[in-house]
Amino acid sequence: MRIPIREIDHVVIRAADPAALTRFYCDVIGCTLEREQRDIGLVQLRAGRSLIDIIGAGGKLDRDAGMATGTGRNMDHLCLRVEPFDAAALSAHLARHGARPGEVVERYGAEGLGPSLYCFDPEGNMVELKGPPRT
């Protein structure tokens, strides 16, 4: 059986400072608040057709409280499809916010090869911003 995967549904990020991470993904990356479940320490952000869930480290949903946050080990990376993809504007925007943008290179993604750049959120998680496939 082949599971019919269409796109990323959500990614869960464990955060030492959930409020700072929420601000980063909303103010810098452009996500919007979808919903909050304060009783369990969960914030869900809309990222296009997908969600980014942020939980406080050591909270009710933290399944591995012994794992250190802020070390980049609470997730490998999150890839967000971006269109239009203006590499210079994206790099400048990310740099202004201290997100340490990397070099724009061609990488393979769900739709094929296209431009992409990596940056880092305040918790040290790598975020890939991926443009449209080359034609």
Secondary structure, DSSP 4 states (H G I P E B T S, - for coil): ------S--EEEEEESSHHHHHHIIIIII--EEEEEEGGGTEEEEEETTEEEEEEETTSTT-S-TTSPSSSS-S-SEEEEE-SS--HHHHHHHHHHTT------EEEEETTEEEEEEEEE-TTS-EEEEE-PPP-
